[in-house]
C-alpha cells in the first residue's frame, strides 16, 4: 500500500476548536488516515479560546518566532506540536491574530488571520524540510494554499511533487473581502491570476481562488456535488464548479463510531443495541426528567440539535411547531444557538408549552448525546445540507430522522415503506410548511405502530457510515492526484 505524506490544513479541529461539522470531520478523517499508516500533520491556529491545559504543547525548534510581512505589516508566528494519540497536530501561534474571544470575527483583519495561516503552513513545511505529497485544504480559510504553492513558493523544489486538494464543506461561506486587501495577499506580480472580474468588481473571493487552482476538488456528499453545480445551490460559484466537474468528487462524510455509538457512548447512563432497545427508553426518561418535562412511554419525543439559521429550515418550524404541539401529543427538545429571532421563537415556544417543549440555548456535548439517544424522532428540515452528521448519528441511535431530500440528507436517509419494511427515515421533498407538516404527522402516526416502528429503528441502526468506508474514497483521490496532475487555470473558466 502506498503511504502518503499529508498536510491537513483546517481552521477547526475537534475537540480544540469547533463551531460545526468541519471540526469533527477534520479530527475523524485525520485519525483515519493516521491509523491507515499515512504520515499526517494537521495544522490549525492556536486560538486563545483553546484550553491549553488539556494539551502538552511542544515548540517546533525549526519554526520559532518566524517573521512574515503581510501588506507592509510584520507578524511573527511559531509552531507548537501536540501528540493526541493520532496525527501530529501543529498549532500556528500568532497572538496578534488569534488572541480573540471566538474562532471567527467580523474585524477588519479577518483576511489576515487566514492569509497568515495559509502561508505559515507552507513556510513551516519548508523550515521542517517536510515535503507533503498532498496539501489537503478545507474551506475558504485555507483555499489560498494552492495558488501560493504555484506563485510565491513556486520556486521551491521541495514542493515539486506536492498536489493540492480542496474540500468544500459549505459553499455558502466563501471568504469574500474588498479588493483593497490585494497587497496583503503578497501575490505581487501574480495578482493577475486572481479572478479578474471579481477584482474589477472590487472583491477577492478566497474560496473561488481555491476552486480555480486546487489540483482536485471534493465536497461532502455525492448529491451536494451535483447540487452546487446548479444555479439554485451554487452560491455564485456554479459556473466554475461546472467547468471543473471532472475534478470534483462528492465524498460523504463519515461518522466516528468510537464517539457516536449507543452501545459504548460515554455520555449515556444506559447503553443499548439493535437487539436490546430497553436502554433507549431509559435514556428517554432521563432526558425528559433532566429538562423538566413529563415522561410518558407512549408520547414521542422529537429532538433538534442545530445552528439556528435559515439554512437549517428553522423558518419552517416557526410555521409548523406551534400548531403541531397544540394538536398532537408529543415532546419537543431543542439544543442550539444562532439567529436571535429563531432563539426567541424557541424560547417563546417553551413558555407557551412548558410541559411539552424545552429549548437549551448554546451547545452542551453530553446533552447532545442524550438528545440523540433519548429522542424518538430527529428533525433536519434543511433548505440545503452539504452533508449533515446528526442524521447519521440518529440512525445509529435508533432515532428516526425526518429530513428534506437535499445534499447529504438525500444520500443517507431512505423513505420508509410500510408495505415492504424497507427504508430508514421520513423524507419530504418540497421546502415548505405543508411538506414538513406532512412528514411530522406521518412519523407520529407511524410511532404508534410498534411493529413497524421497531423495524424502522433497526433498519437505521444497521447502516454503516464509518470512516473506514468513507475515508477510503479520499485515498482514491490522493492516488489519482499523485499519478496525474490537473492543469487548471483561468483560461478554462
VEXZA-623025 format. One record per residue (C-alpha): residue in three letters; x, y, z. Coordinates in steps of 0.2 Angstrom, whole numbers, padded with zeros to 4 digits, always signed. Example, Ala and Ser with C-alpha at 12.3 -4.5 7.8 and 13.67 -1.06 7.14 Angstrom:
<vexdos>
ALA+0062-0022+0039
SER+0068-0005+0036
</vexdos>
This chain:
<vexdos>
UNK+0000+0000+0000
UNK+0006+0017-0005
UNK+0010+0028+0011
UNK+0006+0047+0009
UNK+0013+0062+0017
UNK-0002+0073+0020
UNK-0003+0091+0026
UNK-0021+0093+0033
UNK-0025+0112+0034
UNK-0040+0117+0043
UNK-0047+0131+0053
UNK-0056+0119+0066
UNK-0052+0103+0074
UNK-0062+0094+0087
UNK-0061+0095+0102
UNK-0050+0110+0102
UNK-0058+0122+0090
UNK-0076+0119+0084
UNK-0091+0128+0078
UNK-0098+0115+0067
UNK-0095+0099+0057
UNK-0079+0104+0050
UNK-0070+0101+0067
UNK-0077+0084+0068
UNK-0073+0079+0051
UNK-0055+0086+0052
UNK-0052+0076+0068
UNK-0060+0059+0062
UNK-0053+0060+0044
UNK-0036+0064+0051
UNK-0036+0050+0063
UNK-0042+0038+0050
UNK-0028+0042+0038
UNK-0015+0041+0053
UNK-0022+0024+0058
UNK-0021+0018+0040
UNK-0002+0021+0040
UNK+0000+0038+0032
UNK+0010+0052+0039
UNK-0002+0066+0043
UNK+0002+0083+0050
UNK-0014+0093+0055
UNK-0011+0112+0055
UNK-0024+0125+0063
UNK-0022+0141+0073
UNK-0018+0141+0091
UNK-0034+0151+0096
UNK-0034+0159+0113
UNK-0050+0150+0116
UNK-0042+0133+0116
UNK-0039+0126+0133
UNK-0020+0124+0134
UNK-0021+0114+0150
UNK-0028+0099+0140
UNK-0013+0099+0129
UNK+0006+0096+0130
UNK+0012+0109+0118
UNK+0030+0107+0112
UNK+0038+0121+0102
UNK+0045+0115+0085
UNK+0063+0122+0085
UNK+0064+0125+0066
UNK+0048+0136+0067
UNK+0050+0148+0081
UNK+0047+0167+0080
UNK+0046+0167+0061
UNK+0044+0184+0053
UNK+0030+0186+0040
UNK+0026+0203+0031
UNK+0008+0205+0025
UNK+0004+0221+0017
UNK+0019+0231+0025
UNK+0015+0224+0042
UNK+0026+0212+0051
UNK+0019+0197+0060
UNK+0028+0183+0069
UNK+0022+0165+0072
UNK+0028+0149+0079
UNK+0023+0131+0078
UNK+0018+0121+0094
UNK+0016+0102+0091
UNK+0004+0091+0101
UNK+0003+0072+0101
UNK-0015+0067+0104
UNK-0015+0049+0100
UNK-0017+0051+0082
UNK-0010+0063+0069
UNK+0003+0076+0075
UNK-0007+0092+0077
UNK+0003+0108+0073
UNK-0004+0124+0081
UNK+0000+0141+0072
UNK+0004+0153+0087
UNK+0002+0171+0082
UNK-0006+0181+0096
UNK-0008+0196+0086
UNK-0021+0187+0075
UNK-0028+0173+0085
UNK-0029+0180+0103
UNK-0048+0183+0100
UNK-0064+0178+0110
UNK-0070+0167+0096
UNK-0063+0157+0081
UNK-0070+0169+0068
UNK-0073+0188+0069
UNK-0080+0202+0059
UNK-0065+0213+0061
UNK-0056+0222+0048
UNK-0041+0210+0049
UNK-0051+0194+0047
UNK-0042+0191+0030
UNK-0025+0192+0038
UNK-0029+0179+0050
UNK-0031+0166+0036
UNK-0018+0173+0024
UNK-0006+0170+0038
UNK-0012+0153+0042
UNK-0010+0148+0024
UNK+0007+0155+0022
UNK+0013+0149+0039
UNK+0008+0131+0035
UNK+0019+0132+0019
UNK+0033+0140+0027
UNK+0033+0128+0042
UNK+0034+0114+0029
UNK+0049+0122+0022
UNK+0058+0125+0038
UNK+0054+0107+0044
UNK+0061+0101+0027
UNK+0045+0091+0025
UNK+0038+0088+0008
UNK+0019+0083+0008
UNK+0013+0074-0007
UNK-0004+0081-0003
UNK-0009+0098+0004
UNK-0027+0094+0009
UNK-0036+0111+0011
UNK-0053+0114+0019
UNK-0065+0128+0015
UNK-0060+0146+0011
UNK-0049+0148+0026
UNK-0035+0138+0018
UNK-0041+0140+0000
UNK-0026+0151-0005
UNK-0013+0137-0002
UNK-0015+0130-0020
UNK-0011+0147-0028
UNK+0003+0151-0016
UNK+0011+0135-0020
UNK+0011+0140-0038
UNK+0017+0158-0036
UNK+0026+0164-0020
UNK+0033+0147-0016
UNK+0034+0140-0034
UNK+0052+0142-0034
UNK+0055+0129-0020
UNK+0058+0111-0027
UNK+0053+0104-0010
UNK+0035+0105-0016
UNK+0039+0100-0034
UNK+0029+0084-0032
UNK+0015+0091-0020
UNK-0003+0091-0025
UNK-0017+0100-0018
UNK-0035+0095-0014
UNK-0048+0107-0008
UNK-0063+0101+0001
UNK-0079+0112+0001
UNK-0089+0109+0017
UNK-0101+0123+0015
UNK-0101+0133-0002
UNK-0111+0147+0007
UNK-0096+0153+0016
UNK-0083+0159+0004
UNK-0071+0172+0012
UNK-0076+0187+0001
UNK-0066+0203+0005
UNK-0063+0220-0003
UNK-0050+0221-0017
UNK-0041+0234-0006
UNK-0033+0219+0003
UNK-0024+0214-0013
UNK-0007+0220-0006
UNK-0010+0209+0010
UNK-0010+0193-0001
UNK+0008+0195-0006
UNK+0004+0190-0023
UNK+0013+0205-0031
UNK+0016+0201-0050
UNK+0005+0186-0049
UNK-0011+0196-0044
UNK-0017+0193-0062
UNK-0020+0175-0058
UNK-0035+0181-0046
UNK-0052+0181-0054
UNK-0051+0197-0064
UNK-0070+0200-0065
UNK-0070+0199-0046
UNK-0056+0212-0044
UNK-0064+0223-0056
UNK-0080+0222-0046
UNK-0069+0227-0030
UNK-0068+0210-0022
UNK-0057+0195-0019
UNK-0065+0178-0015
UNK-0054+0166-0006
UNK-0064+0150-0010
UNK-0066+0154-0028
UNK-0047+0156-0029
UNK-0045+0139-0022
UNK-0058+0131-0034
UNK-0048+0138-0048
UNK-0031+0132-0043
UNK-0033+0116-0032
UNK-0027+0101-0042
UNK-0043+0092-0036
UNK-0060+0097-0028
UNK-0071+0087-0016
UNK-0087+0091-0007
UNK-0095+0082+0007
UNK-0109+0071-0002
UNK-0112+0065-0019
UNK-0129+0074-0021
UNK-0121+0090-0015
UNK-0108+0089-0028
UNK-0122+0089-0041
UNK-0132+0102-0032
UNK-0118+0115-0031
UNK-0116+0115-0050
UNK-0133+0122-0052
UNK-0139+0140-0051
UNK-0150+0135-0036
UNK-0137+0129-0025
UNK-0120+0135-0032
UNK-0120+0152-0022
UNK-0112+0161-0037
UNK-0099+0148-0040
UNK-0109+0136-0051
UNK-0100+0141-0067
UNK-0083+0137-0060
UNK-0089+0121-0052
UNK-0097+0115-0069
UNK-0081+0120-0078
UNK-0071+0109-0065
UNK-0084+0095-0064
UNK-0071+0082-0070
UNK-0060+0086-0055
UNK-0075+0087-0042
UNK-0080+0072-0032
UNK-0093+0071-0019
UNK-0087+0060-0004
UNK-0100+0058+0010
UNK-0093+0062+0027
UNK-0090+0048+0039
UNK-0096+0045+0057
UNK-0084+0042+0072
UNK-0092+0027+0079
UNK-0080+0027+0093
UNK-0088+0043+0099
UNK-0106+0040+0092
UNK-0112+0023+0097
UNK-0126+0019+0109
UNK-0118+0003+0114
UNK-0102+0012+0121
UNK-0107+0031+0122
UNK-0098+0038+0137
UNK-0111+0051+0139
UNK-0125+0039+0142
UNK-0131+0032+0158
UNK-0139+0017+0149
UNK-0132+0008+0134
UNK-0142-0001+0121
UNK-0141-0010+0104
UNK-0152-0016+0090
UNK-0155-0032+0099
UNK-0160-0024+0116
UNK-0168-0007+0115
UNK-0173-0006+0133
UNK-0159+0007+0137
UNK-0165+0019+0124
UNK-0182+0020+0133
UNK-0172+0023+0149
UNK-0162+0037+0141
UNK-0179+0045+0135
UNK-0184+0045+0153
UNK-0168+0053+0159
UNK-0168+0066+0145
UNK-0186+0072+0149
UNK-0183+0072+0168
UNK-0167+0082+0166
UNK-0176+0095+0156
UNK-0191+0096+0167
UNK-0203+0088+0155
UNK-0216+0074+0160
UNK-0211+0057+0154
UNK-0224+0045+0146
UNK-0218+0030+0136
UNK-0232+0032+0123
UNK-0228+0050+0120
UNK-0215+0053+0106
UNK-0200+0064+0109
UNK-0194+0075+0094
UNK-0176+0081+0095
UNK-0167+0095+0086
UNK-0149+0100+0088
UNK-0144+0114+0076
UNK-0137+0130+0072
UNK-0152+0141+0072
UNK-0152+0149+0054
UNK-0161+0149+0038
UNK-0151+0136+0030
UNK-0157+0123+0044
UNK-0175+0125+0040
UNK-0179+0134+0056
UNK-0192+0146+0047
UNK-0202+0130+0043
UNK-0203+0125+0062
UNK-0209+0143+0066
UNK-0224+0139+0054
UNK-0227+0121+0060
UNK-0222+0118+0078
UNK-0235+0129+0087
UNK-0249+0121+0078
UNK-0242+0103+0080
UNK-0239+0105+0099
UNK-0257+0111+0101
UNK-0264+0096+0091
UNK-0253+0081+0094
UNK-0247+0073+0110
UNK-0228+0075+0109
UNK-0212+0082+0117
UNK-0200+0093+0108
UNK-0182+0097+0114
UNK-0170+0108+0105
UNK-0152+0112+0108
UNK-0143+0126+0098
UNK-0140+0144+0095
UNK-0140+0156+0081
UNK-0151+0170+0074
UNK-0159+0180+0088
UNK-0176+0178+0080
UNK-0175+0160+0080
UNK-0169+0159+0098
UNK-0183+0170+0103
UNK-0196+0159+0094
UNK-0190+0143+0103
UNK-0189+0152+0120
UNK-0207+0158+0117
UNK-0212+0140+0112
UNK-0206+0133+0128
UNK-0215+0147+0138
UNK-0231+0143+0129
UNK-0230+0124+0130
UNK-0220+0122+0146
UNK-0225+0103+0148
UNK-0221+0099+0130
UNK-0206+0109+0124
UNK-0189+0114+0130
UNK-0175+0124+0122
UNK-0157+0124+0128
UNK-0148+0139+0121
UNK-0130+0136+0117
UNK-0121+0119+0115
UNK-0118+0105+0128
UNK-0110+0089+0122
UNK-0117+0077+0135
UNK-0135+0084+0131
UNK-0132+0082+0113
UNK-0128+0064+0115
UNK-0143+0062+0127
UNK-0155+0070+0114
UNK-0149+0058+0101
UNK-0151+0043+0112
UNK-0167+0049+0121
UNK-0177+0056+0106
UNK-0189+0045+0096
UNK-0188+0057+0081
UNK-0175+0069+0075
UNK-0178+0085+0064
UNK-0167+0091+0050
UNK-0179+0101+0038
UNK-0164+0109+0029
UNK-0165+0121+0015
UNK-0149+0114+0010
UNK-0137+0102+0019
UNK-0120+0098+0011
UNK-0119+0083+0021
UNK-0125+0083+0039
UNK-0119+0072+0053
UNK-0134+0072+0065
UNK-0145+0061+0054
UNK-0131+0048+0053
UNK-0129+0049+0072
UNK-0148+0047+0073
UNK-0149+0032+0063
UNK-0136+0023+0073
UNK-0145+0028+0089
UNK-0162+0021+0083
UNK-0169+0039+0082
UNK-0179+0041+0066
UNK-0173+0056+0056
UNK-0186+0067+0047
UNK-0176+0076+0033
UNK-0179+0085+0017
UNK-0172+0077+0002
UNK-0156+0088-0001
UNK-0137+0085-0001
UNK-0131+0073+0011
UNK-0148+0070+0019
UNK-0154+0063+0002
UNK-0138+0051+0002
UNK-0141+0044+0019
UNK-0159+0043+0023
UNK-0171+0032+0013
UNK-0190+0035+0015
UNK-0198+0021+0025
UNK-0210+0010+0015
UNK-0223+0001+0027
UNK-0228-0012+0015
UNK-0210-0019+0012
UNK-0202-0013+0028
UNK-0188-0005+0019
UNK-0181+0012+0022
UNK-0173+0022+0037
UNK-0182+0038+0040
UNK-0196+0050+0034
UNK-0191+0061+0019
UNK-0200+0075+0011
UNK-0197+0085-0005
UNK-0203+0102-0005
UNK-0196+0116+0006
UNK-0212+0122+0013
UNK-0223+0121+0029
UNK-0235+0109+0021
UNK-0222+0096+0017
UNK-0214+0097+0034
UNK-0231+0096+0042
UNK-0235+0080+0032
UNK-0218+0072+0037
UNK-0221+0075+0055
UNK-0238+0068+0055
UNK-0233+0053+0045
UNK-0219+0050+0058
UNK-0230+0052+0073
UNK-0243+0040+0066
UNK-0230+0028+0062
UNK-0224+0029+0080
UNK-0240+0021+0086
UNK-0237+0006+0075
UNK-0225-0003+0086
UNK-0220-0017+0075
UNK-0216-0006+0060
UNK-0208+0007+0071
UNK-0196-0006+0078
UNK-0192-0012+0060
UNK-0188+0006+0055
UNK-0177+0009+0070
UNK-0167-0007+0067
UNK-0165-0003+0048
UNK-0157+0013+0053
UNK-0146+0006+0066
UNK-0139-0007+0053
UNK-0132+0007+0042
UNK-0113+0009+0041
UNK-0106+0027+0038
UNK-0089+0023+0046
UNK-0074+0032+0041
UNK-0067+0015+0036
UNK-0079+0016+0021
UNK-0078+0035+0018
UNK-0060+0038+0021
UNK-0055+0025+0008
UNK-0063+0037-0005
UNK-0051+0051+0000
UNK-0036+0039-0003
UNK-0043+0035-0020
UNK-0042+0054-0024
UNK-0025+0055-0017
UNK-0019+0041-0028
UNK-0026+0048-0043
UNK-0018+0065-0039
UNK-0001+0058-0037
UNK-0002+0049-0054
UNK-0008+0064-0064
UNK-0009+0082-0060
UNK-0023+0093-0067
UNK-0018+0108-0076
UNK-0031+0121-0071
UNK-0030+0140-0075
UNK-0041+0155-0078
UNK-0042+0151-0097
UNK-0053+0136-0093
UNK-0066+0145-0083
</vexdos>
